Amino acid sequence: MSEDAPELTAELVVDGAVPSQPVISPDGCWVAYVVAAVGHRAERRMCALGLAAADGGSPPRKLTAGTTADFGPRWAPDSASVFFLSDRTGSAQLHRIWLGGGEAEVLTDWHGEIRDAWPLADGRLVALVATDEPTEDDKRRRAERDDAIVWGQQLRRGRLRVLDLATGELRTVDGLGGRHVVELAPRPEGSALAVISWASPEQDPGLVTSELHVVDPQTGTVHDLGRTGPRARSPVWWQAEGSWHLAYLARPGPFGGYGGYAVYDVAVTAPAAVHRDLTEGMSACPAGLAQVADGPPLALFADGLDTAIGRLDPGLRRFRCLSARDGLVDSLTASRSGEVVAALATTSREPVNVHAGPPGGPLIRLSDTQPALRAISWGTQERLSYQAPDGLDLDGLLILPPGRSRADGPFPLITWVHGGPPARYADQFLLGPRSPGQWLATAGYAVFLPNPRGGVGHGRDFAAAVVRAAGGAVGGADWSDIVTGIDLLITEGVADPDRLGIGGASYGGFMAAWAIGQTDRFKAAIMDAGISDWGMLLATSEFGTIDAALGGSCGWEGTGPHPHDQVSPISFASKIRTPVLIVHGQDDTNVPVSQAIYFHRALSWFGVEHELVIYPREGHAFAERNHQLDLLCRTRAWFGRWLHDGASDGRGLPA
């Protein structure tokens, strides 16, 4: 490391600001976005709205001060103002701020929860998704603590509502019955809305009961377009031969909500709603859709370690590649004409920022939310390409310590597995409490970031390879893919076989726990929000029976043994000898903390060296600053304790 380069501290990681939710104005001149610190210090995260000229002609500025939580920006049809949600008056309410200046105006005083808002094309109405306000009886029962929970009867359903900007009237649009509204998309012309709804606000069965509708918010008329695939999202409008169509993302039904996304299309006015798969057979995986008012939609595709932008060919009903971008591009948004887009983008050397430009040309960086990171000496990030034992092509990343090369090896190697499993490592900047690639590399480790089967970026079959319905299983070929990469790095002299560590969060935490039950070769492991028992996960997680697609069974099929027992790390606890750091959020509803406690009790029973750390108030993602600081420091210290070779830099870390 250069003597002049400042040290990378945990505070520098979590106190930096990151952008999110970019939206480009309909005229293509401006990009609004949200800026927030990585970790929040108070009870809630403070977020500001930023504004940047799409051509980079002027420096970005703040639209709001960031002393409250301001989020969810949406442009008015005339590009003159931005609607957004803010909790500055207590609960989240709809606000509007004008580009010409002045304070934001409060547009609602709703005592339910407002979850989304979309200005309609006429400029007079705003469509909202909001839960019901509490009734007087609800208030009485809460005050008197007469609040017994009857399962399934007190769910907060999102309902479609319309705000009249002239009168301030907020009315409910009936016609969807008791279905839970999750997402809206206004048609570029007129007032029709595309609506995705679930049978229930609960993830199970909500995620697998999605339906698509077209709603007239003026009359309340609903045109049902039928059931979609699981996890449907991102509906966009487009026209073919004068007829309106809706495209959307969903996961193919046979895979139980897992595997990669597909883009589906349905003609709105056809006599029978036929949902056509537009991306079948593609080697890349759809990752996002962007509506273009004056043309066919744009899409993002996870393509190996990179990202492509494509446009739908209306005649062929297939996407044509417009450009290929190094690294990760996310949250694509397009102007009315589609000639200018904005997105979040990051490469191996650049942290995530807002970018804009033509979809087929270069994108320029508009924001610069973490300039202090440019002074740090970073580890060299390499692209890896190798084959699995069955001949499947695989990729991943290798980060070496700053100023070091392969010739300086072998290094202590930490393998950090991504979450999901339908996720991936793009060739992106990896620095964060849950993606600690550079954090570990700057401490002297080589870091292996594998993309095993089950992830996205290599087509639908690759992504579905760990799903039981597709003949796969977690902990099988995906685990073999990871081991093959580690063995390759040992053979090439990069990794020291006597100083191997493994870790990850969520599915990555499962894989770390699984790995140490299969082999003793790892000297240390970190299980972050990981699954130890797939049967218990089905019983306690918000995803419920959906996770049986990975575990393979529910447990109520009979006396067993069950398929999920064969792929649960808890079943192999008696074989574990590797020291384990278990970390978990106390309020995690995705992978409940019982998974960590169960694994801790098993390791205690068998006398395995380990620590269990539970972070209060945290869910599946850790949000509080002090918890993020603790996790970063604890991660380095744990690997430093078990992977050092006697040479140390004074902090117990490899020299």
C-alpha positions in Angstrom: 0.0 0.0 0.0 1.2 3.5 -0.8 2.6 5.4 2.2 0.6 8.4 1.2 -2.7 6.6 0.9 -5.0 7.1 3.9 -6.1 4.0 5.8 -9.5 2.5 5.1 -11.5 2.6 8.3 -14.9 1.1 9.1 -16.2 4.7 9.7 -15.2 5.6 6.1 -17.2 2.6 4.9 -20.5 3.2 6.8 -20.5 7.0 6.9 -20.3 7.5 3.2 -23.5 8.4 1.3 -25.0 6.2 -1.5 -27.5 7.1 -4.2 -30.7 5.1 -5.0 -34.0 5.4 -6.8 -33.0 7.5 -9.8 -35.8 8.8 -12.0 -35.2 10.8 -15.2 -37.7 13.6 -16.1 -40.0 13.0 -19.0 -38.2 15.6 -21.0 -34.9 13.9 -20.4 -33.2 17.0 -18.8 -33.1 16.1 -15.1 -32.5 13.2 -12.9 -33.9 13.1 -9.3 -32.6 10.5 -6.9 -32.3 9.6 -3.2 -29.1 10.1 -1.2 -28.6 8.5 2.3 -25.7 7.4 4.5 -24.8 3.7 4.4 -25.7 3.4 8.1 -28.1 5.5 10.1 -27.4 6.9 13.5 -30.9 7.6 14.7 -34.1 5.5 14.9 -34.7 6.0 11.2 -32.6 6.7 8.2 -32.4 10.3 6.9 -32.7 10.6 3.1 -32.4 13.6 0.9 -33.5 14.1 -2.7 -30.7 15.0 -5.1 -31.1 16.6 -8.5 -28.7 16.5 -11.4 -28.7 17.8 -15.0 -28.9 14.7 -17.3 -26.2 16.1 -19.6 -23.8 16.8 -16.6 -23.8 20.5 -17.5 -24.2 21.6 -14.0 -23.2 20.1 -10.6 -25.8 18.2 -8.7 -27.7 19.8 -5.9 -30.0 18.9 -3.1 -33.8 19.3 -3.6 -34.4 18.5 0.1 -32.2 19.0 3.2 -32.1 15.4 4.3 -33.2 16.1 7.9 -36.1 13.6 7.4 -36.7 10.5 5.3 -37.5 11.7 1.8 -37.9 9.0 -0.8 -39.8 7.6 -3.7 -39.4 10.5 -6.2 -41.8 10.6 -9.2 -41.8 13.3 -11.9 -44.8 15.3 -12.8 -45.8 14.8 -16.5 -44.5 18.4 -17.4 -41.1 17.8 -15.7 -41.6 20.9 -13.6 -42.0 19.3 -10.2 -41.2 16.1 -8.3 -43.6 14.2 -6.1 -42.1 12.2 -3.2 -42.9 10.6 0.1 -41.6 12.0 3.3 -42.1 11.5 7.0 -41.4 15.1 7.9 -44.9 15.5 9.3 -44.8 12.3 11.3 -45.9 9.4 9.1 -45.0 9.1 5.4 -47.1 11.6 3.3 -47.1 12.6 -0.3 -45.2 15.9 -1.0 -44.4 17.9 -4.1 -41.5 20.3 -4.7 -41.0 22.6 -7.7 -37.7 22.8 -9.6 -38.0 26.6 -9.6 -37.5 26.7 -5.8 -39.6 27.0 -2.7 -40.5 24.6 0.1 -42.1 21.3 -0.5 -45.9 21.2 -0.1 -47.7 18.5 1.8 -50.4 16.9 -0.3 -51.9 14.3 2.0 -52.9 13.8 5.6 -53.5 10.1 5.5 -53.4 8.0 8.7 -52.8 4.7 7.0 -49.5 3.8 5.3 -48.8 5.3 1.9 -46.5 3.0 0.0 -46.2 4.3 -3.5 -47.5 7.2 -5.7 -47.7 7.9 -9.4 -48.8 11.1 -11.1 -51.1 10.4 -14.0 -50.7 11.8 -17.5 -53.4 14.4 -17.2 -51.5 16.2 -14.4 -54.6 16.5 -12.3 -54.5 13.1 -10.4 -52.0 11.0 -8.5 -52.6 7.3 -8.0 -51.5 5.9 -4.6 -51.1 2.6 -2.9 -52.1 3.0 0.7 -53.5 0.9 3.5 -56.7 1.7 5.3 -56.8 4.3 8.1 -57.4 2.8 11.5 -61.0 2.8 12.6 -62.3 4.1 15.9 -62.6 0.5 17.1 -59.0 -0.1 16.0 -57.9 2.8 18.2 -60.0 1.7 21.1 -58.7 -1.8 21.0 -55.1 -0.6 20.9 -55.6 1.8 23.7 -57.3 -0.9 25.9 -54.8 -3.5 24.9 -57.6 -5.6 23.6 -55.5 -6.6 20.6 -55.5 -10.3 20.2 -54.2 -11.2 16.7 -56.4 -13.5 14.6 -54.1 -14.9 12.0 -54.9 -13.5 8.5 -57.6 -11.1 9.7 -55.7 -8.0 10.6 -53.5 -7.7 7.5 -52.7 -4.3 6.2 -53.8 -4.5 2.5 -52.5 -2.0 0.0 -55.5 -0.4 -1.8 -55.6 1.7 -4.9 -56.5 5.3 -4.2 -56.6 8.5 -6.3 -55.7 12.0 -5.1 -57.3 15.0 -6.8 -54.7 17.7 -6.7 -57.2 20.5 -7.1 -59.5 19.5 -4.3 -57.2 17.4 -2.1 -59.8 14.6 -2.1 -58.4 11.1 -1.7 -60.8 8.4 -2.7 -60.5 4.6 -2.9 -60.9 2.8 -6.2 -63.0 -0.2 -5.7 -63.2 -3.2 -8.1 -60.2 -5.2 -7.0 -62.1 -6.8 -4.1 -59.9 -7.7 -1.2 -56.8 -8.1 -3.3 -53.6 -6.5 -2.0 -52.1 -3.9 -4.5 -48.4 -4.0 -4.7 -47.4 -2.0 -7.8 -48.7 0.5 -10.3 -47.8 1.8 -13.7 -49.7 4.7 -15.3 -50.3 4.5 -19.1 -48.4 7.3 -20.9 -51.7 8.5 -22.5 -55.0 8.7 -20.7 -55.5 7.6 -17.1 -55.4 3.8 -17.2 -53.3 2.1 -14.6 -51.5 -1.3 -14.8 -51.9 -2.9 -11.3 -50.1 -5.9 -9.9 -52.0 -7.5 -7.0 -51.6 -10.4 -4.6 -54.2 -12.6 -2.9 -52.8 -11.6 0.5 -50.3 -9.0 1.9 -48.3 -12.0 3.3 -45.3 -13.0 1.2 -46.7 -16.6 1.3 -49.0 -16.9 -0.6 -48.8 -13.4 -2.0 -45.6 -13.8 -4.1 -47.1 -16.8 -6.0 -50.6 -15.4 -6.4 -49.8 -12.3 -8.5 -52.4 -11.1 -10.9 -52.3 -8.3 -13.5 -55.1 -5.8 -14.0 -55.9 -2.6 -16.0 -57.9 -0.1 -13.9 -59.7 3.0 -14.9 -59.2 5.3 -11.9 -62.0 7.6 -13.0 -64.7 4.9 -13.2 -63.2 2.1 -11.1 -63.6 -0.3 -14.1 -61.2 -3.3 -13.8 -60.1 -5.4 -16.7 -58.4 -8.6 -15.4 -55.5 -9.9 -17.4 -55.1 -13.0 -15.3 -52.4 -14.8 -13.2 -48.8 -14.0 -13.7 -45.7 -15.9 -12.8 -44.3 -15.7 -9.2 -42.8 -12.4 -7.9 -44.2 -10.3 -10.7 -43.0 -6.7 -10.8 -42.1 -3.7 -13.0 -45.1 -3.5 -15.4 -44.5 -1.2 -18.4 -46.8 0.0 -21.2 -46.0 -0.1 -24.9 -47.9 -0.1 -28.2 -47.8 -2.5 -31.2 -49.8 -1.7 -34.3 -51.9 0.8 -32.3 -52.8 -1.6 -29.5 -51.6 -1.3 -25.9 -49.5 -4.1 -24.4 -48.1 -4.6 -20.9 -44.7 -6.2 -20.3 -43.5 -7.2 -16.9 -41.0 -9.3 -15.0 -41.8 -12.6 -13.3 -40.2 -15.8 -12.5 -41.3 -18.9 -14.5 -43.9 -20.8 -12.6 -42.3 -24.3 -12.4 -39.5 -23.0 -10.2 -41.6 -22.0 -7.2 -40.5 -18.3 -7.2 -36.8 -19.0 -7.6 -34.6 -19.1 -10.7 -34.0 -16.1 -13.0 -36.6 -13.6 -14.1 -38.3 -13.6 -17.5 -40.0 -10.8 -19.4 -43.6 -11.5 -20.2 -45.9 -9.6 -22.5 -49.7 -9.5 -22.8 -52.0 -7.6 -25.2 -54.4 -5.5 -23.1 -57.3 -5.5 -25.5 -57.0 -9.1 -26.8 -60.1 -11.3 -26.4 -58.1 -13.7 -24.3 -55.1 -12.7 -22.2 -52.1 -14.7 -23.4 -48.9 -14.0 -21.4 -46.0 -14.5 -23.8 -42.5 -15.2 -22.7 -40.2 -12.7 -24.6 -36.8 -13.9 -23.1 -37.0 -17.7 -23.3 -33.6 -19.2 -24.4 -31.6 -16.1 -23.7 -28.1 -16.6 -22.2 -28.5 -13.4 -20.1 -31.1 -12.8 -17.4 -33.6 -9.9 -17.3 -32.9 -7.6 -14.4 -35.1 -4.6 -15.0 -37.6 -2.9 -17.3 -38.0 0.8 -18.2 -41.0 2.3 -19.7 -40.6 4.5 -22.8 -43.7 6.5 -23.5 -43.0 7.0 -27.2 -41.7 3.5 -28.0 -41.0 -0.1 -27.0 -39.6 -0.7 -23.5 -35.9 -0.9 -22.5 -34.5 -3.7 -20.4 -31.5 -4.4 -18.3 -29.8 -7.9 -18.6 -27.4 -9.5 -16.2 -24.8 -10.8 -18.6 -22.0 -12.7 -16.9 -20.0 -10.2 -14.9 -21.4 -7.2 -16.9 -24.8 -5.7 -17.8 -26.5 -5.1 -21.1 -29.2 -2.6 -22.1 -31.7 -3.9 -24.7 -34.7 -2.6 -26.5 -37.8 -4.7 -27.4 -38.1 -5.3 -31.2 -41.9 -4.9 -31.7 -42.0 -7.1 -34.8 -39.8 -9.9 -33.5 -41.0 -9.6 -29.9 -37.4 -10.1 -28.8 -34.9 -7.8 -27.2 -32.0 -6.4 -29.2 -28.8 -5.4 -27.4 -28.1 -1.6 -27.6 -25.0 -1.5 -25.4 -22.9 -3.6 -23.0 -21.7 -2.0 -19.8 -18.8 -3.1 -17.6 -19.9 -4.1 -14.2 -23.3 -3.5 -12.7 -26.1 -1.3 -13.9 -29.3 -1.1 -12.0 -32.6 0.9 -11.6 -32.9 1.9 -15.2 -35.3 4.8 -16.0 -36.0 6.4 -19.4 -37.2 9.7 -20.7 -40.4 10.0 -22.6 -38.7 9.6 -26.0 -36.3 6.9 -24.7 -33.3 8.8 -26.1 -31.9 9.4 -22.6 -31.7 7.0 -19.7 -30.5 7.2 -16.1 -29.4 4.4 -13.9 -27.1 3.4 -11.0 -23.8 2.1 -12.2 -20.6 0.7 -10.6 -17.4 -0.9 -11.9 -14.5 -2.6 -10.1 -12.9 0.7 -9.4 -15.9 3.1 -9.0 -18.5 3.0 -6.3 -22.1 3.2 -7.3 -23.3 6.5 -8.6 -26.0 8.0 -10.8 -25.2 7.9 -14.5 -27.1 9.2 -17.6 -26.8 9.2 -21.4 -28.2 7.5 -24.5 -29.1 3.8 -24.1 -26.8 2.8 -26.9 -23.9 5.2 -26.0 -21.7 6.2 -23.1 -23.2 7.0 -19.7 -21.7 9.9 -17.8 -21.4 10.0 -14.1 -23.7 12.6 -12.5 -23.3 12.1 -8.8 -20.2 11.7 -6.6 -21.4 10.7 -3.2 -18.2 9.2 -1.8 -15.3 11.3 -3.1 -13.1 10.3 -0.1 -12.8 6.8 -1.4 -10.7 7.9 -4.3 -7.7 8.4 -2.1 -7.7 4.8 -0.9 -5.3 2.2 -2.4 -7.6 -0.6 -3.4 -6.9 -4.3 -4.1 -6.7 -5.4 -7.7 -9.9 -7.0 -8.9 -9.6 -9.8 -11.5 -12.2 -11.5 -13.5 -12.1 -15.3 -13.2 -13.3 -17.9 -15.7 -13.2 -21.6 -15.1 -15.2 -24.8 -15.6 -17.1 -27.0 -13.2 -16.3 -30.7 -13.1 -19.4 -31.3 -15.3 -18.0 -28.8 -17.9 -20.3 -25.9 -17.1 -18.7 -22.5 -17.7 -18.4 -20.5 -14.5 -17.1 -17.0 -13.5 -16.3 -15.0 -10.5 -14.0 -12.4 -9.1 -10.6 -12.4 -7.3 -9.5 -9.4 -5.2 -5.8 -9.3 -4.2 -4.4 -7.1 -1.4 -3.5 -3.5 -2.5 -0.1 -3.3 -4.2 0.2 -7.1 -4.5 0.2 -9.5 -7.4 -0.3 -13.2 -7.9 3.5 -13.5 -7.8 3.4 -12.5 -4.1 1.2 -15.4 -3.2 0.1 -17.6 -1.8 -2.2 -15.5 0.4 -4.8 -16.4 3.0 -7.9 -16.7 1.0 -11.5 -15.8 2.1 -14.3 -17.1 -0.1 -17.4 -14.8 0.3 -20.6 -16.3 -1.2 -23.4 -14.0 -2.5 -26.9 -14.1 -1.2 -30.0 -15.2 -3.2 -29.3 -17.7 -4.5 -30.7 -15.9 -7.6 -28.1 -13.1 -7.4 -24.6 -12.6 -8.7 -21.3 -10.7 -8.4 -20.9 -8.4 -11.3 -17.5 -6.8 -11.8 -18.5 -4.0 -9.4 -17.1 -2.1 -6.5 -17.5 -4.3 -3.4 -17.2 -2.5 -0.2 -19.8 -2.7 2.6 -20.7 -4.5 5.8 -22.4 -7.4 3.8 -20.2 -7.2 0.7 -16.7 -6.9 2.3 -14.5 -7.8 -0.6 -12.3 -4.7 -0.5 -12.6 -4.4 3.2 -10.9 -7.8 3.6 -8.5 -7.3 0.7 -7.1 -4.1 2.3 -6.5 -6.2 5.5 -4.1 -8.5 3.5 -6.4 -11.2 2.3 -7.1 -12.5 -1.2 -10.9 -12.7 -1.6 -12.7 -15.1 -3.9 -16.2 -14.1 -5.0 -17.7 -17.0 -6.9 -20.8 -17.1 -9.1 -22.0 -20.7 -8.6 -25.0 -22.2 -10.5 -28.3 -20.9 -9.0 -27.2 -17.3 -9.6 -28.2 -15.0 -12.4 -26.3 -13.9 -15.5 -26.0 -17.1 -17.4 -29.5 -17.9 -18.5 -32.6 -19.4 -17.0 -31.4 -23.0 -16.6 -28.3 -21.9 -14.8 -30.4 -19.9 -12.3 -32.8 -22.7 -11.7 -30.1 -25.3 -11.2 -30.6 -25.4 -7.4 -34.4 -25.6 -7.5 -35.8 -29.1 -6.7 -38.4 -28.8 -9.5 -35.6 -28.4 -12.0 -33.7 -31.5 -10.6 -31.3 -29.5 -8.5 -30.5 -29.0 -4.8 -28.8 -26.4 -2.7 -25.5 -27.7 -1.3 -24.9 -29.9 -4.3 -23.5 -28.7 -7.6 -23.4 -25.1 -6.4 -21.1 -26.1 -3.5 -19.0 -28.1 -6.0 -18.7 -25.0 -8.2 -17.3 -23.1 -5.3 -14.8 -25.8 -4.3 -13.6 -26.0 -7.9 -12.8 -22.3 -7.9 -10.9 -22.5 -4.5 -8.9 -25.5 -5.8 -8.0 -23.6 -8.9 -6.6 -20.7 -6.9 -4.6 -23.1 -4.7 -3.2 -24.8 -7.8 -2.2 -21.4 -9.3 -0.4 -20.4 -6.2 -2.8 -17.6 -5.2 -4.3 -19.3 -2.1 -2.6 -20.9 0.8 -4.4 -24.2 1.4 -3.7 -23.9 5.2 -5.3 -20.5 5.5 -8.7 -20.7 4.0 -11.8 -18.9 5.3 -15.4 -18.8 4.1 -18.4 -16.6 4.8 -21.5 -15.0 3.3 -24.9 -13.6 4.2 -28.4 -15.1 3.7 -27.9 -17.9 1.0 -24.1 -17.1 1.4 -24.5 -17.7 5.2 -26.2 -21.0 4.4 -23.3 -22.0 2.2 -20.7 -21.1 4.8 -22.5 -23.3 7.4 -22.9 -26.0 4.8 -19.2 -25.9 3.8 -17.9 -26.5 7.3 -20.2 -29.5 7.7 -18.7 -31.0 4.5 -15.0 -30.4 5.0 -12.4 -29.4 7.7 -10.3 -27.5 5.2 -11.6 -24.0 6.3 -9.9 -22.5 9.3 -12.6 -20.0 10.0 -16.2 -19.3 8.9 -18.8 -16.5 9.2 -22.5 -17.3 9.0 -24.4 -14.1 8.5 -28.2 -14.4 8.5 -27.7 -17.9 7.2 -30.1 -20.9 7.0 -29.3 -23.9 9.3 -32.5 -25.8 8.9 -34.7 -25.5 5.8 -37.7 -27.1 7.6 -37.7 -24.6 10.4 -37.2 -21.8 7.8 -40.5 -22.9 6.2 -42.2 -22.8 9.5 -41.0 -19.3 10.6 -39.9 -17.3 7.6 -42.2 -14.8 5.9 -41.6 -16.7 2.6 -43.1 -19.9 4.1 -43.8 -22.7 1.7 -42.1 -20.8 -1.1 -38.7 -21.8 0.3 -39.6 -25.5 -0.1 -38.5 -24.9 -3.7 -34.9 -24.9 -2.3 -35.2 -27.1 0.7 -37.1 -29.7 -1.2 -39.9 -30.5 1.4 -42.1 -29.0 4.0 -41.9 -31.6 6.8 -45.6 -32.5 6.8 -45.3 -35.0 4.0 -44.8 -37.8 6.6 -42.5 -39.1 9.3 -39.3 -38.5 7.2 -36.4 -38.4 6.8 -37.3 -35.5 4.5 -35.3 -34.0 1.6 -34.8 -30.8 3.4 -32.9 -32.7 6.2 -30.4 -33.8 3.6 -29.5 -30.2 2.7 -29.7 -28.5 6.1 -26.4 -27.6 7.8 -27.8 -28.6 11.2 -27.9 -32.2 10.1 -24.1 -32.1 9.8 -23.3 -30.2 13.0 -21.6 -33.2 14.6 -18.9 -33.1 11.8 -18.0 -29.4 12.3 -14.6 -28.5 13.6 -14.2 -25.1 12.1 -14.5 -22.0 14.3 -17.7 -20.1 13.4 -18.8 -16.5 13.9 -22.7 -16.4 13.7 -24.2 -13.0 13.2 -27.9 -12.3 12.8 -30.5 -9.5 13.0 -33.0 -10.0 15.9 -36.0 -8.8 13.9 -35.2 -10.7 10.7 -38.4 -12.0 9.1 -36.7 -13.4 6.0 -34.4 -15.7 7.8 -35.5 -15.5 11.4 -33.0 -15.5 14.2 -34.1 -19.0 15.3 -31.8 -20.3 12.5 -28.8 -18.8 14.3 -29.8 -19.9 17.7 -30.5 -23.4 16.6 -27.0 -23.6 15.0 -25.4 -22.1 18.1 -27.0 -24.7 20.3 -25.8 -27.5 18.1 -22.3 -26.2 18.0 -22.4 -25.8 21.8 -23.5 -29.4 22.2 -20.6 -30.6 20.1 -18.1 -28.3 21.7 -17.3 -26.3 18.5 -15.5 -23.0 18.9 -17.9 -20.2 17.9 -19.5 -16.9 18.8 -23.2 -15.8 18.4 -23.8 -12.1 17.9 -27.4 -10.8 17.6 -28.1 -7.3 16.5 -31.2 -5.7 18.1 -33.8 -4.0 15.9 -32.1 -5.3 12.7 -33.9 -7.2 10.0 -32.4 -9.2 7.1 -30.2 -6.2 6.1 -28.3 -4.3 8.9 -29.1 -0.6 8.8 -27.8 0.9 12.0 -24.4 2.6 11.9 -23.0 1.1 15.1 -24.1 -2.4 14.1 -22.5 -2.0 10.7 -19.2 -0.8 12.4 -19.3 -3.7 14.7 -19.9 -6.2 11.9 -17.0 -4.8 9.8 -14.5 -4.9 12.7 -15.8 -8.3 14.0 -15.4 -9.8 10.5 -11.8 -8.7 10.2 -11.0 -9.7 13.8 -12.5 -13.2 13.4 -10.5 -14.0 10.3 -7.5 -12.4 11.7 -7.7 -14.6 14.8 -7.8 -17.9 12.9 -6.0 -17.3 9.6 -2.9 -15.4 10.7 0.4 -17.2 10.3 2.4 -15.6 13.1 3.2 -12.5 11.0 0.8 -9.7 12.0 0.3 -6.0 11.3 -0.4 -5.4 15.0 -4.1 -5.9 14.8 -4.0 -9.7 14.6 -4.4 -9.5 10.8 -2.1 -11.0 8.1 0.9 -8.9 7.3 
